[in-house]
């Protein structure tokens, strides 16, 4: 990962505005990159396990963002969940009520192909972070579901005193496995910036473990809600 910078950065180049990009094309561009090709800069941080643990498997890869210059790395997670459906996972993305430290979650606007949502979370020893997310959802003809959420602006999501507005991007393609009956699969790309002066290297280092923990928590939530069907 490299050593941590001695002082936090004062500016960041974020991805192009949402309205200037096609989220599906951006997802496909990332998906086509070969994880084993050194030229793509992907590093596999956690490879597939031999067996399912807590009824899921996950592979985690990480790379620098060489496209926009954003110092926050891009994470790719390839995941298999047993006993749940593609719609179950989409519902979890759209209504992430299992987020640790969740203080507020509401739908600001319903769009033809998604939503604008507001979310506020508070972690111990840190200022609260909030998000204004634009969801783009596509139920595709092959039965797969594409969902992208990215930080956006909205007049009903103003900045709040004492709360840090974070940046978050998640693009996910969800399918049911053709080879393993009852197994839901998804590939997601994540990039985030919690801001507030947190060193980038610490966030990059924590992202793989945080993603594993989030998926573990999701499966536990499915089981708690009775959605898991072994």
Residue pairs with C-beta under 8 A, 6 or more apart in sequence:
1 201
1 204
1 205
2 201
3 201
4 199
4 201
4 202
5 199
5 200
5 201
8 197
8 198
8 199
8 200
9 71
9 200
12 70
12 71
12 72
12 193
13 68
13 69
13 70
14 68
14 70
14 167
14 193
15 21
15 68
15 70
15 150
15 169
15 191
16 68
18 134
18 150
18 152
23 136
23 146
23 148
23 150
23 171
24 138
24 146
24 148
26 171
27 146
27 148
27 171
27 173
27 189
30 74
30 76
30 171
30 189
31 173
31 187
33 40
33 42
33 63
34 40
34 42
35 42
35 44
35 61
35 76
36 42
40 63
41 63
41 64
41 66
42 61
42 62
42 63
42 76
43 61
43 62
43 63
44 59
44 60
44 61
45 60
45 61
45 62
45 208
46 58
46 59
46 60
46 208
46 212
47 59
48 57
48 58
48 59
48 78
49 57
49 58
52 80
52 82
54 216
54 219
54 220
55 81
55 82
55 83
55 219
55 228
55 230
56 79
56 80
56 81
56 82
56 215
56 216
56 219
57 79
57 80
58 77
58 78
58 79
58 80
58 211
58 212
58 215
59 77
59 78
59 79
60 75
60 76
60 77
60 208
60 211
60 212
61 75
61 76
61 77
61 78
62 73
62 74
62 75
62 76
62 204
62 207
62 208
63 73
63 74
63 76
64 73
64 74
65 71
65 72
65 73
65 74
65 191
70 191
70 193
71 200
72 167
72 191
72 192
72 193
72 200
72 203
72 204
73 191
73 204
73 207
74 189
74 190
74 191
75 189
75 190
75 191
75 207
75 208
75 211
76 187
76 188
76 189
77 187
77 188
77 190
77 211
77 215
78 185
78 186
78 187
79 185
79 186
79 187
79 188
79 215
80 177
80 180
80 183
80 184
80 185
81 89
81 183
81 184
81 185
81 186
81 218
81 219
81 222
82 180
82 182
82 183
82 184
82 230
83 182
83 222
83 228
83 229
83 230
84 184
84 219
84 222
84 227
84 228
84 229
85 176
85 184
86 143
86 144
86 145
86 174
86 175
86 176
86 184
86 186
87 145
88 184
88 222
88 227
89 172
89 174
89 184
89 186
89 218
90 137
90 145
90 147
90 174
92 98
92 218
92 221
92 222
93 135
93 147
93 149
93 170
93 172
94 115
94 117
94 135
94 137
94 147
95 105
96 102
96 105
96 119
97 105
98 217
98 218
98 221
99 105
99 119
99 121
100 121
100 123
100 217
101 121
101 122
101 123
101 124
102 119
102 120
102 121
103 120
103 121
103 122
103 128
104 118
104 119
104 120
104 130
105 117
105 118
105 119
105 120
106 117
106 118
107 115
107 116
107 117
108 115
108 116
108 117
108 118
108 132
108 154
108 156
108 157
109 115
109 116
109 154
109 156
111 134
111 135
113 136
113 137
113 138
114 134
114 135
114 136
114 137
115 133
115 134
115 135
116 132
116 133
116 134
116 135
116 152
116 154
116 156
116 157
117 131
117 132
117 133
117 135
117 149
118 130
118 131
118 132
118 133
118 156
118 157
119 130
119 131
119 133
120 128
120 129
120 130
120 131
120 163
121 128
121 129
121 130
122 128
122 129
123 129
126 196
127 162
127 163
127 164
127 196
128 162
128 163
128 164
129 163
129 164
129 165
129 166
129 194
129 195
129 196
130 157
130 160
130 163
130 164
130 165
130 166
131 151
131 165
131 166
131 168
132 151
132 152
132 153
132 154
132 157
132 165
133 149
133 150
133 151
133 152
133 168
134 149
134 150
134 151
134 152
134 154
135 147
135 148
135 149
136 146
136 147
136 148
136 149
137 145
137 146
137 147
137 148
138 145
138 146
138 147
139 145
140 146
143 175
143 176
144 173
144 174
144 175
145 173
145 174
145 175
146 171
146 172
146 173
146 174
147 170
147 171
147 172
147 174
148 169
148 170
148 171
148 172
149 168
149 169
149 170
150 168
150 169
150 170
150 171
151 165
151 166
151 167
151 168
151 169
159 165
164 194
164 195
164 196
165 195
166 192
166 193
166 194
166 195
167 191
167 192
167 193
167 195
168 190
168 191
168 192
168 193
169 189
169 190
169 191
169 192
170 188
170 189
170 190
171 188
171 189
172 186
172 187
172 188
172 189
173 186
173 187
173 188
174 184
174 185
174 186
175 184
175 185
175 186
176 183
176 184
176 185
177 183
177 184
177 185
182 229
190 207
190 211
192 203
192 207
193 200
193 203
194 203
219 228
222 228
